[in-house]
Amino acid sequence: MEDHLLGWLRTLEEDRLGRVLANRPDAIAAPWPRRLDTLAQRLGNGFAVMETLRRLPLPCLQLAEAALAMTRPTADRLAAFVDTRPDDVTPWLDHLYDHALAWPGDDGVIHLAEGVTRWWSAPLSLGEPLEHYLNSWTISNDALHALGRNLGLPAQGNKRRAIARVTEALSDGERVRAMLAKAPEGAVPLLDRFAWEGPTLNVDGGRFVTPGTPEKWCADHGMLFRPSWHVAEIPREVAICLRGPGYHPPYAPESPEVATIPVDPEEVDHLMTLAAPHVVERCAALLDNTAKTPLPLLKTGGVGVREVRRIAKETGCDEDETRLLLEICAVARLLAWDEQSGGMIPTERYDRWRLDEGSARLRVLLSAWWRMERSSLRRVDGKYGTVLGDDPTGSAVARVRRAVLSVLAHLPAGTAFAGRDSLMGSVHWHAPLIDLELLRECAPAVLDEARLLGLLANNALTDLGRALAGLTARPGDENDAAVPMVEHDPVLSEAATRALASVRRSALFGPDLTAVVTGPPSAELAELLDRAADRESRGAASVWRFTTGSVRRALDRGYEPDELLDELAAVGTIPQPLEYLVRDTARRHGEVTVTTVGCVVQAADPTLLAEIAAHRRLGKLELRLLAPTVLVSAAPAERTLSALREVGYSPVPVADTGEITIHRARSSHLDEPCNGKLILLPGGQVAELSDFTGITELDAPPYMLAEPPPDPYEHARRLIAASRADAGTNGRTWAVIGRMATRLPTAQQSLLGFVVDRGVRAGITLTDGLTATISHGELKGGALDAWCEEAGDYLEFPLAEIVEVRGAY
């Protein structure tokens, strides 16, 4: 099959080959192939073929399945089989050709990729072709000649000719129907049941060896075959004849029309500008909440309903919003499990995310939703699934999401879908390999999630939704830490900036100690007001109220009164009552202090304690004198005891009861200080991070951009040129390597030759000690031009400087 594909690729012009490469990004993913035989291997990969099939509309799959059921299908015969004109079949066949899932031979016969043939084990519910049964080792020459005699065929000729005659006879519908007219009673109903309900059915094996039964007559005439005693199958050609000349496989070249109604584009745009900033703001509030109270998981996995409701109440989100945003934050790696905290807490990536501008934050969330393999709002038997729980449907949910938005993106501007039934029909036509039951379950949840994210408004896709649906980049899956080609897509970036353009960055402060934001507040403004006031309402206008408790909360987080007033003044005019409230609360703030100490050191002699407090070698204990006979240490009791003993004092431990206690010494590693690190966040909040080995993760850029693949049409030109240049050069590889790579033994020269001729992977070492892992090599003069995995690009390596070649697995 791969040879057929390679032969077809060699006949293609640049434009057609460029379309194939554009439709199959897997074929030119790094390391991009530089020869047609390597390209043919990529295009024929079974997994890649299956993934490509998922993206094709219904007519392509119907034609592919019909072609599999035919013997030597051509475009004209295929059109007749599905009962349509050849012109109605040609565009969809071209679509299959442009994806390298099918290609025409020199004689016009359509060949299908091997991965396509494996998709349908019984295309159109038809069995194997007759040739499969007649060539079986279980069919002897005598049995084959006996079958020919039963069919009234001549007996002379070899086995191949006998098989061809039997196949031709049982493929002739009129001849098969004439034989059935003389068949014993019961044969026709038996064969009809196999033809329409088969191809494989359970049978009574004894009736196939009993003379006079319809089962034995069918077996003697090659219309049924038994792979085992109690199982029989009907050959493909016989089943098609029995279905009759009026049988045609289903074929729907036109997409079902989606019922639409007109909508006001300005209102859709306005609703988008309200929802998008709300998403960013609520995500920040939700993550701040988990920073204060880690989110525990159930023993069975996932977040319990009680915790979802608690977060919803404390952050002001509704439950559906909370479910969705928790899932998105986890996929975006903004929220993760922390063993020490015993729950889900914000990650280091969240620290970077919250410092990004609003558009970047929104794109990170949308990208996570786009590749999320769960449906937060999907109901099964009327119940939601567990938040962050396992979903066996996995990636199929993400395919439903993308298919629904893709269909909505093709609706005319200024229109919205009028009903879900017609929308589901169109989605199923565009993505027929999605399970229909799963589509019906997930599609309503997808629409609800899209509304909450500002992608859908009044049942019409917003500009933000169209930008996301129109992405040509590979979306990735949940395991991708970052998908920069999605998050940094220029169209999505522009739409996200426009969606956040209407956010309010100022507030109206009233003398009644309220702050009103008439419109969607920016995430920074909402964060500031949430720190210093209590939110009372949200919607078209959001209202916060300042109280003594809310101002004290801000002061507890590290604000100085002047600093807080300056930040509030930067977003609005502060009335006198609010300034009085802040300053009055600040005057009383700290009247009572609470200090955390490691232990207390007491002595009856004030002079001794003063000496200990002033000792230079005890500075690490941070000793403070609270009273003439009382010292406090910042270190725990055992570390303080040890330090005092090291400098010559003789302290003893005292229990809470006042009794002296002597304990066995503990292991030294228990006395080591915690290696956690503190990070100061905006607003005076401090987060403690667990120990890590270095700062590489923090210093690395948040998004790592991979080397982009080549332009498909330019690469097609290079492939065709390389194919012409390689003609007649067989054997040149070994001659050049043998002459130039003189530092290598013969076995290693052979392995290097396979890097060139087969594209295999190998490790090399050069004279200067440099090592590289290479593949997909080409000879250029005295150098090997090969893909270097360490560099992520093609590099040239002088053959004379290669001192070692080793296998890489």
Secondary structure, 3 states (H helix, E strand, C coil): CHHHHHHHHHHCCHHHHHHHHHHCHHHHCCCCCCCHHHHHHHHCCHHHHHHHHCCCCHHHHHHHHHHHCCCCCCHHHHHHHCCCCHHHHHHHHHHHHHCCCEEECCCCCEEECHHHHHHCCCHHHCCCCHHHHHCCCCCCHHHHHHHHHHCCCCCCCCHHHHHHHHHHHHCCHHHHHHHHHCCCCCHHHHHHHHHHHCCEEECCHHHHCCCCCHHHHHHHCCCCEEEECCEEECCHHHHHHHHCCCCCCCCCCCCCCCCEEECCHHHHHHHHHHHHHHHHHHHHHHHHHHHHCCECCCCCCCECHHHHHHHHHHHCCCHHHHHHHHHHHHHCCCEEEECCCCEEEECHHHHHHCCCCHHHHHHHHHHHHHHCCCCCCCEECCEECCECCCCCCCHHHHHHHHHHHHHHHCCCCCEEECCHHHHHHHHHHHCCCCCHHHHHHHHHHHHHHHHHCCCEECCEECHHHHHHHCCCCCCCCCCCCCCHHHHCCHHHHHHHHHHCCCCECCCEECCCCEEEECCCECHHHHHHHHHHCEEEECCCCEEEECCHHHHHHHHHCCCCHHHHHHHHHCCCCCCHHHHHHHHHHHHHCCCCCCCCCCEEEECCCHHHHHHHHHCHHHHHHCCEEEECCEEEECCCHHHHHHHHHHCCCCCCCECCCCCECCCCCCCHHHHCCCCCEEEECHHHCEEEECCCCCCHHHHCCCCCCCCCCCCHHHHHHHHHHHHHHHCCCCCHHHHHHHHHCCCCCHHHHHHHHHHHHCCCCEEEEECCCCEEEEEEEEEECCEEEEEECCCCEEEEEEHHHEEEEEECC
